[in-house]
């Protein structure tokens, strides 16, 4: 910890200060001398049974917003998945080392509820305090931007690609620091962030805006900044993902097994730098990718199950000594070739430590125990991973203080200084890509405006943008048209013809395979352009959409649809904010073949 604090101090001293950093609070993890850590880990491990040590290696979801009294529906879901009814019983039965929160498993509501759930799960893990009982490591995917789990009032920062557009390591550090503080306040100590993938493939269906961009140096710099923000600023454990690099694939590892055809030299130049910087910054944990990289392992094994990649490259060549966590084991990429009973065993043999979300927890746990019994795995190998996980928990302060202060959680999550900082970080990320007709900034407010296109029930960006126009004197109409039918497209175009201006939001309009297989967003925009009325198109996710929207002459990208992103958009449209974001990726033409439509670094202002 002390060595990493020096790294963070040096980093912060060299960054251009664009966002005022918050003072370090007492909630950060305490710094213990190495001897104390070693003593606790060794003593704890000595008193654990084999079943308890194996349980420490697993982290999975549980259903319910209360550890002991979930709803009837959540009881049924737990019973079907785990054979017991409550989250507390799941922890106790399987001796789980970790739990991951999701909204779909009903874990995330208010700060008070989340902190109370965390405390209930910790009590279940610790039981009566007998030796061998260990506090949980609670995690969630709080990447920010388009992947965030903590609902409002939690601070909702821009995601990685937006931060890449802003080019500020200080902003990346601050976003991670505040995010980590809010998570820690509710008892979550492991945000699965930052993304260290270099997104050089515009057709990447799974990474995209979750990456800082296409330049390895930029991605490496912002990855290191966020590692420092999470770990030294907030006292939580960061997770750099997805090793050895998921940025150049057109396949989604949730549904298939991607192959990365980079040569070894290309991997060293493109994919490796962010992970090397993360390791140098003292990252506590690195997540594997379910991808095949023949240049690193010609066997065809996905990285998660590859000794050559995890033990040979990550541990041996990069010198990583922390916890290797698998990506979710219920994803198709590792299930297509191997049985669910073999995947956890092969992952441990490859060098992984933390096994995330097996599709059948009982089957996976029993498979590992059976592998030890038959000699395929040794208990010493189990001890190695358990020791790393225990050491990480100790460094987070969980050995001495695993409980969240519920009242402090309510005060911390969404605190006014945090929300103000969200705007400071978000504003410089907005990127104006095209303004051919000089439509922007808008010169008068007394106009009728139709705001339409893609919408989110959780964030309501259409209503937010329309409300911003109304607040400035316009007559604004909000009409969501997410993946509209032909009839809705025709009706929306007819309405646009009766307005002075249309603002249309698009989300991955380029993806006519998965996200928009009928190309409805493209057809909607084309119909709006055909009205002859001015149209402002806004990509609220991937910036690549402009290549698929012929006729659009005014185009901006916000990289996400958070409240702060939509507020920045409205202010920029009205000239109250000068766009300063620069593309962190290259936008090719729709035909591809290496033809550039907008280069890396492009960005307009006014």
C-alpha positions as CSV (number, residue, x, y, z in Angstrom):
1,X,0.0,0.0,0.0
2,X,2.8,2.5,0.9
3,X,4.5,1.9,-2.5
4,X,1.3,2.5,-4.3
5,X,0.6,5.7,-2.4
6,X,4.0,7.0,-3.6
7,X,3.0,6.1,-7.2
8,X,-0.3,8.0,-6.8
9,X,1.4,11.0,-5.3
10,X,3.8,11.2,-8.2
11,X,1.0,10.8,-10.7
12,X,-1.2,13.5,-9.2
13,X,1.8,15.9,-9.1
14,X,2.3,15.6,-12.8
15,X,-1.4,15.9,-14.0
16,X,-2.9,19.1,-15.3
17,X,-5.4,20.2,-12.7
18,X,-8.7,20.6,-14.4
19,X,-10.9,19.3,-11.6
20,X,-10.5,20.1,-8.0
21,X,-9.7,16.9,-6.2
22,X,-11.6,16.1,-3.0
23,X,-9.6,15.7,0.3
24,X,-8.9,12.2,1.3
25,X,-11.5,11.1,3.9
26,X,-11.2,8.7,6.8
27,X,-13.3,6.2,4.9
28,X,-10.2,5.1,2.9
29,X,-8.8,1.7,3.8
30,X,-6.2,1.8,6.6
31,X,-2.6,1.2,5.8
32,X,-1.2,-1.8,7.8
33,X,2.4,-2.9,8.0
34,X,3.1,-5.9,5.9
35,X,3.8,-8.1,8.9
36,X,0.3,-7.5,10.2
37,X,-1.2,-8.4,6.9
38,X,0.9,-11.6,6.7
39,X,0.0,-12.5,10.2
40,X,-3.8,-12.2,9.7
41,X,-3.8,-13.9,6.4
42,X,-1.7,-16.8,7.6
43,X,-3.6,-17.3,10.8
44,X,-7.0,-17.1,9.0
45,X,-5.9,-19.6,6.4
46,X,-4.6,-22.0,9.0
47,X,-8.1,-22.2,10.6
48,X,-10.1,-22.7,7.4
49,X,-11.3,-26.0,6.2
50,X,-10.8,-27.0,2.5
51,X,-14.5,-26.2,1.9
52,X,-14.1,-22.8,3.3
53,X,-11.0,-22.1,1.3
54,X,-12.7,-23.2,-1.9
55,X,-15.7,-21.1,-1.1
56,X,-13.4,-18.0,-0.8
57,X,-12.6,-18.4,-4.5
58,X,-16.2,-17.9,-5.7
59,X,-18.1,-14.7,-6.1
60,X,-21.6,-14.7,-7.4
61,X,-25.0,-12.9,-7.3
62,X,-27.7,-13.5,-4.7
63,X,-31.4,-12.5,-5.1
64,X,-32.9,-9.9,-2.7
65,X,-32.6,-6.5,-1.2
66,X,-32.4,-7.9,2.4
67,X,-30.0,-10.5,3.6
68,X,-32.5,-12.4,5.8
69,X,-35.9,-11.3,4.5
70,X,-36.1,-11.2,0.7
71,X,-39.4,-11.0,-1.1
72,X,-41.2,-14.2,-2.0
73,X,-40.1,-13.9,-5.6
74,X,-36.5,-13.6,-4.5
75,X,-36.8,-16.5,-2.2
76,X,-38.0,-18.6,-5.1
77,X,-35.1,-17.4,-7.3
78,X,-32.5,-18.3,-4.6
79,X,-34.1,-21.6,-4.0
80,X,-33.9,-22.4,-7.8
81,X,-30.3,-21.2,-8.1
82,X,-28.8,-22.3,-4.8
83,X,-31.2,-24.6,-2.9
84,X,-31.8,-22.1,-0.1
85,X,-34.1,-19.1,0.2
86,X,-32.2,-16.2,1.5
87,X,-28.9,-14.4,0.6
88,X,-27.6,-15.1,4.1
89,X,-28.2,-18.8,3.7
90,X,-26.4,-18.8,0.3
91,X,-23.3,-17.2,2.0
92,X,-23.4,-19.7,4.8
93,X,-23.9,-22.8,2.7
94,X,-21.2,-22.1,0.2
95,X,-18.7,-20.1,2.4
96,X,-18.7,-17.5,-0.4
97,X,-15.7,-15.2,-0.6
98,X,-17.6,-12.6,-2.6
99,X,-21.0,-11.3,-3.8
100,X,-21.7,-9.2,-6.8
101,X,-24.6,-6.8,-6.9
102,X,-27.0,-6.2,-9.8
103,X,-30.3,-4.4,-10.2
104,X,-31.8,-7.5,-11.8
105,X,-31.1,-9.5,-8.7
106,X,-32.8,-6.7,-6.7
107,X,-29.7,-5.7,-4.6
108,X,-29.6,-2.1,-5.5
109,X,-32.2,0.5,-4.5
110,X,-31.3,3.3,-2.0
111,X,-28.1,4.0,-0.2
112,X,-29.7,2.9,3.1
113,X,-31.0,-0.3,1.6
114,X,-27.7,-1.2,0.0
115,X,-25.6,-0.5,3.1
116,X,-28.1,-2.5,5.2
117,X,-27.9,-5.4,2.7
118,X,-24.1,-5.3,2.8
119,X,-24.1,-5.4,6.6
120,X,-26.5,-8.4,6.6
121,X,-24.3,-10.3,4.2
122,X,-21.2,-9.6,6.2
123,X,-22.9,-10.9,9.4
124,X,-23.8,-14.0,7.5
125,X,-20.2,-14.4,6.3
126,X,-18.8,-13.9,9.8
127,X,-21.4,-16.0,11.6
128,X,-20.6,-16.4,15.3
129,X,-17.1,-15.1,14.8
130,X,-15.5,-18.5,14.8
131,X,-12.0,-18.9,13.4
132,X,-12.0,-19.5,9.7
133,X,-15.0,-17.2,9.1
134,X,-14.0,-14.4,6.7
135,X,-15.7,-11.1,5.7
136,X,-17.1,-10.8,2.1
137,X,-15.6,-8.9,-0.8
138,X,-18.7,-7.2,-2.3
139,X,-18.5,-6.0,-5.8
140,X,-20.4,-4.4,-8.7
141,X,-19.9,-3.2,-12.2
142,X,-19.6,0.5,-11.6
143,X,-17.7,1.5,-14.8
144,X,-19.9,4.7,-15.1
145,X,-21.3,6.0,-18.4
146,X,-23.4,3.3,-20.0
147,X,-22.4,0.6,-17.4
148,X,-23.4,1.6,-13.9
149,X,-25.3,-0.3,-11.2
150,X,-25.7,2.2,-8.4
151,X,-28.9,4.2,-9.1
152,X,-29.5,7.9,-8.3
153,X,-28.7,9.6,-6.0
154,X,-25.3,8.1,-6.7
155,X,-22.9,10.3,-8.7
156,X,-23.2,9.3,-12.3
157,X,-19.9,10.2,-14.0
158,X,-19.2,9.9,-17.7
159,X,-17.8,6.6,-18.8
160,X,-14.3,5.7,-20.1
161,X,-14.6,6.9,-23.7
162,X,-16.1,10.2,-22.6
163,X,-13.1,10.6,-20.2
164,X,-10.9,9.8,-23.2
165,X,-12.5,12.6,-25.1
166,X,-11.8,15.0,-22.2
167,X,-8.1,13.9,-22.2
168,X,-7.7,14.7,-18.4
169,X,-6.0,12.1,-16.2
170,X,-7.1,14.3,-13.2
171,X,-10.7,14.0,-14.2
172,X,-10.3,10.2,-14.6
173,X,-8.7,10.1,-11.1
174,X,-11.5,12.2,-9.6
175,X,-14.3,10.2,-11.2
176,X,-12.8,7.0,-9.8
177,X,-12.2,8.5,-6.4
178,X,-15.7,9.7,-5.8
179,X,-17.2,6.6,-7.3
180,X,-15.1,4.5,-5.0
181,X,-16.0,6.5,-2.0
182,X,-19.7,6.2,-2.6
183,X,-19.3,2.4,-3.2
184,X,-17.3,2.0,-0.1
185,X,-19.9,3.9,1.9
186,X,-22.5,1.3,1.1
187,X,-20.2,-1.6,1.8
188,X,-19.0,-2.3,-1.8
189,X,-15.2,-2.7,-2.0
190,X,-14.6,-4.0,-5.5
191,X,-15.8,-1.9,-8.5
192,X,-15.1,-3.9,-11.7
193,X,-13.3,-1.0,-13.3
194,X,-11.4,0.5,-15.1
195,X,-11.6,-0.9,-18.6
196,X,-8.1,-1.3,-19.9
197,X,-9.1,-2.5,-23.4
198,X,-8.0,-0.4,-26.4
199,X,-11.0,-0.2,-28.7
200,X,-9.5,-0.1,-32.2
201,X,-12.4,-2.0,-33.8
202,X,-15.4,0.2,-34.5
203,X,-17.5,-3.0,-34.9
204,X,-16.8,-4.1,-31.3
205,X,-20.2,-5.0,-29.9
206,X,-19.2,-5.4,-26.3
207,X,-16.5,-2.8,-25.4
208,X,-17.0,0.4,-27.5
209,X,-17.6,3.4,-25.2
210,X,-16.5,1.3,-22.2
211,X,-13.0,1.8,-23.4
212,X,-11.0,5.1,-23.0
213,X,-10.3,5.0,-26.7
214,X,-8.1,3.7,-29.6
215,X,-4.7,5.1,-28.5
216,X,-2.8,2.8,-26.3
217,X,-0.9,5.6,-24.6
218,X,-4.1,7.5,-23.7
219,X,-5.8,4.3,-22.5
220,X,-2.7,3.5,-20.4
221,X,-2.6,6.9,-18.8
222,X,-6.2,7.1,-17.9
223,X,-6.2,3.5,-16.7
224,X,-3.4,4.3,-14.3
225,X,-5.1,7.4,-13.1
226,X,-8.3,5.5,-12.3
227,X,-6.4,2.7,-10.5
228,X,-4.9,5.4,-8.3
229,X,-8.3,7.1,-7.8
230,X,-10.0,3.9,-6.7
231,X,-7.3,2.4,-4.6
232,X,-5.4,5.4,-3.1
233,X,-8.1,8.0,-3.2
234,X,-11.1,5.9,-2.2
235,X,-9.5,2.8,-0.6
236,X,-11.3,0.3,-2.8
237,X,-9.8,-2.4,-5.0
238,X,-9.8,-1.6,-8.7
239,X,-10.1,-4.3,-11.4
240,X,-8.4,-3.6,-14.7
241,X,-10.2,-5.6,-17.4
242,X,-10.2,-7.6,-19.7
243,X,-6.8,-9.2,-20.0
244,X,-5.1,-9.6,-22.4
245,X,-7.2,-7.0,-24.2
246,X,-10.8,-7.2,-25.7
247,X,-10.6,-4.1,-27.8
248,X,-10.3,-5.6,-31.3
249,X,-13.1,-8.0,-31.8
250,X,-16.4,-8.0,-33.7
251,X,-17.8,-10.8,-31.6
252,X,-19.4,-10.6,-28.2
253,X,-17.9,-13.0,-25.6
254,X,-21.3,-13.2,-23.9
255,X,-22.7,-15.1,-26.9
256,X,-19.6,-16.4,-28.7
257,X,-15.8,-17.0,-28.5
258,X,-13.9,-14.1,-30.1
259,X,-10.5,-14.5,-31.6
260,X,-8.0,-11.7,-31.5
261,X,-5.6,-12.1,-34.4
262,X,-2.9,-9.6,-33.3
263,X,0.6,-10.7,-33.7
264,X,2.8,-10.7,-30.6
265,X,4.3,-7.4,-31.7
266,X,0.9,-5.9,-32.2
267,X,-0.3,-7.1,-28.8
268,X,2.8,-5.5,-27.2
269,X,2.1,-2.3,-29.0
270,X,-1.7,-2.1,-28.7
271,X,-3.1,-4.2,-25.9
272,X,-0.3,-4.6,-23.4
273,X,0.5,-0.9,-22.4
274,X,-2.6,-0.3,-20.3
275,X,-2.2,-3.5,-18.3
276,X,1.5,-2.8,-17.8
277,X,0.7,0.7,-16.5
278,X,-2.0,-0.8,-14.3
279,X,0.4,-3.2,-12.8
280,X,3.0,-0.5,-12.3
281,X,0.3,1.6,-10.6
282,X,-0.3,-1.2,-8.1
283,X,-3.6,-2.5,-9.3
284,X,-5.0,-5.0,-6.8
285,X,-7.0,-7.2,-9.3
286,X,-7.1,-7.9,-13.1
287,X,-10.1,-9.5,-14.8
288,X,-9.6,-12.0,-17.6
289,X,-11.2,-12.0,-21.1
290,X,-13.0,-14.9,-22.6
291,X,-11.0,-14.5,-25.9
292,X,-8.6,-16.6,-27.9
293,X,-5.3,-14.9,-28.7
294,X,-3.2,-17.4,-30.8
295,X,-0.1,-15.2,-30.6
296,X,0.0,-15.6,-26.9
297,X,-1.4,-19.2,-26.7
298,X,-1.7,-21.2,-29.9
299,X,-3.7,-23.9,-28.1
300,X,-7.0,-22.2,-28.8
301,X,-7.9,-22.0,-25.1
302,X,-9.7,-18.8,-24.1
303,X,-7.4,-16.5,-22.0
304,X,-9.5,-17.3,-18.8
305,X,-8.5,-20.9,-19.1
306,X,-5.0,-20.4,-20.5
307,X,-1.9,-21.1,-18.3
308,X,0.3,-19.6,-21.0
309,X,-1.6,-16.3,-20.8
310,X,-2.5,-16.0,-17.1
311,X,0.6,-17.6,-15.5
312,X,3.0,-17.1,-18.3
313,X,2.3,-13.6,-19.6
314,X,0.3,-11.9,-16.8
315,X,2.2,-13.3,-13.8
316,X,5.5,-14.1,-15.5
317,X,6.1,-11.3,-17.9
318,X,4.1,-8.5,-16.5
319,X,4.9,-9.4,-12.9
320,X,1.4,-9.1,-11.6
321,X,1.1,-10.5,-8.0
322,X,-2.5,-9.5,-7.2
323,X,-5.8,-11.3,-7.6
324,X,-6.8,-12.6,-11.1
325,X,-10.6,-12.6,-11.4
326,X,-12.3,-14.4,-14.2
327,X,-15.0,-12.7,-16.3
328,X,-18.4,-14.2,-15.6
329,X,-18.3,-18.0,-16.1
330,X,-21.9,-18.1,-17.2
331,X,-20.9,-16.4,-20.5
332,X,-21.1,-18.5,-23.7
333,X,-17.4,-18.0,-24.6
334,X,-16.2,-20.4,-22.0
335,X,-19.2,-22.7,-22.0
336,X,-19.3,-23.7,-25.7
337,X,-16.2,-26.0,-25.6
338,X,-16.0,-26.9,-21.9
339,X,-18.6,-28.3,-19.4
340,X,-19.7,-26.1,-16.5
341,X,-17.9,-28.5,-14.2
342,X,-14.6,-28.2,-16.0
343,X,-14.4,-24.4,-16.5
344,X,-13.7,-23.5,-12.8
345,X,-11.1,-26.2,-12.5
346,X,-9.4,-25.2,-15.7
347,X,-9.4,-21.5,-14.7
348,X,-7.6,-22.4,-11.4
349,X,-5.1,-24.5,-13.3
350,X,-4.5,-21.6,-15.6
351,X,-3.8,-19.2,-12.7
352,X,-7.1,-17.5,-11.9
353,X,-7.9,-16.8,-8.3
354,X,-11.5,-15.5,-8.1
355,X,-14.2,-17.4,-10.0
356,X,-17.0,-15.1,-11.0
357,X,-20.6,-16.2,-11.4
358,X,-20.5,-19.8,-12.4
359,X,-23.8,-20.9,-14.0
360,X,-24.3,-23.6,-11.3
361,X,-22.5,-22.7,-8.1
362,X,-23.0,-26.1,-6.4
363,X,-21.7,-27.9,-9.5
364,X,-18.7,-25.6,-9.7
365,X,-17.8,-25.8,-6.0
366,X,-18.1,-29.6,-6.0
367,X,-16.0,-29.8,-9.2
368,X,-13.1,-27.9,-7.5
369,X,-13.4,-30.1,-4.4
370,X,-13.4,-33.2,-6.5
371,X,-10.3,-32.0,-8.5
372,X,-8.5,-31.6,-5.1
373,X,-9.6,-35.1,-4.0
374,X,-8.3,-36.7,-7.3
375,X,-5.1,-34.7,-7.3
376,X,-5.8,-32.7,-10.4
377,X,-5.6,-29.6,-8.1
378,X,-3.5,-29.5,-4.9
379,X,-4.7,-28.0,-1.7
380,X,-1.5,-25.9,-2.0
381,X,-2.8,-24.4,-5.2
382,X,-6.1,-23.6,-3.5
383,X,-4.2,-21.9,-0.7
384,X,-2.3,-19.7,-3.1
385,X,-5.5,-18.2,-4.5
386,X,-7.2,-18.0,-1.1
387,X,-4.1,-16.2,0.3
388,X,-4.2,-13.6,-2.4
389,X,-7.9,-13.0,-1.8
390,X,-7.5,-12.8,1.9
391,X,-4.6,-10.3,1.6
392,X,-6.7,-8.1,-0.7
393,X,-9.5,-8.1,1.9
394,X,-7.1,-7.2,4.6
395,X,-5.7,-4.3,2.6
396,X,-9.3,-3.0,2.2
397,X,-9.7,-3.0,6.0
398,X,-12.3,-5.7,5.9
399,X,-10.5,-7.7,8.6
400,X,-11.1,-5.0,11.2
401,X,-14.1,-3.1,9.9
402,X,-16.3,-4.9,7.5
403,X,-19.6,-3.1,8.3
404,X,-20.9,0.0,6.6
405,X,-22.2,3.0,8.6
406,X,-25.7,3.2,7.2
407,X,-26.2,6.9,8.2
408,X,-22.9,7.8,6.7
409,X,-23.8,6.0,3.5
410,X,-26.9,8.2,3.2
411,X,-24.8,11.3,3.7
412,X,-22.1,10.3,1.3
413,X,-23.9,8.9,-1.7
414,X,-25.0,11.7,-4.0
415,X,-23.5,14.4,-1.7
416,X,-23.8,17.9,-3.3
417,X,-20.0,18.2,-3.8
418,X,-20.0,14.9,-5.6
419,X,-22.9,15.9,-7.9
420,X,-21.2,19.3,-8.6
421,X,-18.0,17.5,-9.6
422,X,-19.9,15.2,-12.0
423,X,-20.8,18.3,-14.0
424,X,-17.2,19.6,-13.9
425,X,-15.9,16.2,-15.2
426,X,-18.7,15.8,-17.8
427,X,-18.7,19.2,-19.5
428,X,-15.2,18.9,-21.2
429,X,-16.1,15.5,-22.7
430,X,-18.9,16.6,-25.0
431,X,-17.6,16.4,-28.6
432,X,-19.0,18.3,-31.6
433,X,-18.2,16.3,-34.7
434,X,-20.1,18.1,-37.5
435,X,-21.6,21.6,-37.9
436,X,-21.4,22.0,-41.6
437,X,-24.3,24.4,-41.9
438,X,-23.3,26.5,-38.9
439,X,-26.5,25.7,-37.2
440,X,-24.9,25.7,-33.8
441,X,-24.9,27.4,-31.4
442,X,-28.6,28.2,-31.7
443,X,-29.2,31.9,-32.0
444,X,-32.7,32.3,-30.7
445,X,-34.8,30.4,-28.2
446,X,-38.3,31.3,-29.5
447,X,-38.7,28.2,-31.6
448,X,-40.6,24.9,-31.7
449,X,-38.4,21.9,-31.1
450,X,-39.1,18.2,-31.4
451,X,-36.9,15.9,-29.4
452,X,-37.1,12.3,-30.5
453,X,-35.2,9.1,-31.1
454,X,-33.7,6.6,-28.7
455,X,-34.7,6.8,-25.1
456,X,-34.0,5.1,-21.7
457,X,-36.7,4.5,-19.1
458,X,-34.1,4.8,-16.4
459,X,-32.6,8.1,-17.5
460,X,-35.3,9.6,-19.8
461,X,-32.8,11.6,-22.0
462,X,-35.5,12.6,-24.4
463,X,-37.5,14.4,-21.6
464,X,-34.3,15.8,-20.2
465,X,-33.3,17.5,-23.5
466,X,-36.8,18.7,-24.1
467,X,-37.0,20.1,-20.6
468,X,-33.7,22.0,-21.2
469,X,-35.2,23.6,-24.3
470,X,-38.4,24.5,-22.5
471,X,-36.5,26.1,-19.7
472,X,-34.8,28.4,-22.3
473,X,-38.1,29.6,-23.8
474,X,-38.6,27.1,-26.6
475,X,-41.9,25.2,-27.3
476,X,-40.5,21.7,-27.0
477,X,-42.2,18.4,-27.6
478,X,-40.7,15.1,-26.3
479,X,-41.6,12.1,-28.4
480,X,-39.5,9.0,-27.8
481,X,-39.0,6.7,-30.8
482,X,-36.7,3.9,-29.7
483,X,-36.4,1.3,-32.6
484,X,-39.6,2.7,-34.1
485,X,-41.9,0.9,-36.5
486,X,-42.5,2.2,-40.0
487,X,-45.8,3.8,-38.8
488,X,-44.0,5.6,-35.9
489,X,-41.2,6.8,-38.3
490,X,-43.8,8.3,-40.6
491,X,-45.7,9.9,-37.7
492,X,-42.5,11.3,-36.2
493,X,-41.4,12.8,-39.5
494,X,-44.8,14.4,-40.0
495,X,-44.5,16.0,-36.6
496,X,-40.9,17.1,-37.3
497,X,-42.2,18.9,-40.4
498,X,-44.4,21.0,-38.2
499,X,-41.4,22.1,-35.9
500,X,-38.6,24.5,-36.5
501,X,-35.9,22.1,-35.3
502,X,-35.5,18.4,-34.5
503,X,-33.0,16.9,-32.1
504,X,-32.8,13.2,-32.6
505,X,-30.8,10.8,-30.2
506,X,-29.3,7.7,-31.6
507,X,-27.7,4.7,-29.8
508,X,-25.5,2.3,-31.7
509,X,-27.3,3.0,-35.0
510,X,-24.3,1.5,-36.7
511,X,-25.1,-2.0,-35.3
512,X,-27.7,-3.5,-37.6
513,X,-26.9,-7.0,-36.4
514,X,-27.6,-6.9,-32.6
515,X,-28.7,-3.5,-31.4
516,X,-30.8,-2.4,-34.4
517,X,-31.2,-5.3,-36.8
518,X,-33.9,-3.6,-38.9
519,X,-31.9,-0.3,-39.2
520,X,-34.9,1.6,-37.7
521,X,-32.8,4.4,-36.2
522,X,-31.1,5.1,-39.6
523,X,-34.5,5.2,-41.3
524,X,-35.9,7.5,-38.7
525,X,-33.0,9.9,-39.1
526,X,-33.3,9.8,-42.9
527,X,-37.0,10.6,-42.7
528,X,-36.3,13.5,-40.4
529,X,-33.7,14.9,-42.8
530,X,-36.1,14.5,-45.7
531,X,-38.5,17.0,-44.1
532,X,-36.0,19.7,-45.0
533,X,-36.2,21.1,-41.5
534,X,-32.9,21.5,-39.5
535,X,-31.9,18.3,-37.7
536,X,-29.3,17.9,-34.9
537,X,-28.3,14.2,-34.5
538,X,-26.7,13.2,-31.2
539,X,-25.0,9.9,-30.5
540,X,-25.6,9.0,-26.9
541,X,-23.3,6.0,-27.0
542,X,-20.8,5.1,-29.8
543,X,-19.5,8.0,-31.8
544,X,-19.3,5.9,-35.0
545,X,-23.0,6.4,-35.8
546,X,-22.4,9.4,-38.0
547,X,-20.9,7.2,-40.7
548,X,-24.4,5.6,-41.1
549,X,-26.5,8.7,-41.1
550,X,-26.2,10.3,-44.6
551,X,-27.6,13.7,-44.9
552,X,-26.9,14.7,-41.3
553,X,-24.9,17.9,-41.2
554,X,-25.0,18.6,-37.5
555,X,-23.8,15.9,-35.2
556,X,-22.5,15.7,-31.6
557,X,-21.6,12.7,-29.4
558,X,-22.0,12.5,-25.6
559,X,-20.8,8.9,-25.2
560,X,-23.6,8.3,-22.6
561,X,-27.1,9.4,-21.7
562,X,-26.7,10.4,-18.1
563,X,-28.4,13.5,-16.6
564,X,-25.1,15.4,-16.7
565,X,-24.4,14.5,-20.3
566,X,-27.8,15.6,-21.4
567,X,-27.4,18.9,-19.5
568,X,-24.1,19.5,-21.1
569,X,-25.6,18.8,-24.5
570,X,-28.4,21.3,-24.1
571,X,-26.0,24.0,-22.9
572,X,-23.7,23.4,-25.8
573,X,-26.6,23.6,-28.3
574,X,-27.4,27.0,-26.9
575,X,-23.9,28.3,-26.8
576,X,-23.7,28.3,-23.0
577,X,-20.9,25.7,-23.1
578,X,-18.1,25.5,-25.7
579,X,-17.6,21.9,-26.8
580,X,-14.0,20.9,-26.0
581,X,-14.0,17.1,-26.3
582,X,-11.9,15.5,-29.0
583,X,-12.5,12.1,-30.5
584,X,-10.6,9.4,-28.7
585,X,-11.1,7.0,-31.6
586,X,-11.1,7.2,-35.4
587,X,-14.4,7.2,-37.1
588,X,-14.2,5.3,-40.4
589,X,-16.7,5.5,-43.3
590,X,-19.5,3.0,-43.4
591,X,-17.6,1.1,-46.1
592,X,-14.6,0.7,-43.8
593,X,-11.6,-0.6,-45.7
594,X,-9.4,1.9,-43.8
595,X,-11.1,5.0,-45.1
596,X,-11.3,7.7,-42.4
597,X,-14.3,9.9,-42.0
598,X,-13.2,11.7,-38.9
599,X,-9.7,11.3,-37.5
600,X,-8.6,10.6,-33.9
601,X,-8.4,14.0,-32.1
602,X,-11.1,15.7,-34.2
603,X,-13.5,18.0,-32.4
604,X,-15.2,21.3,-33.1
605,X,-16.0,24.2,-30.8
606,X,-17.8,27.5,-30.8
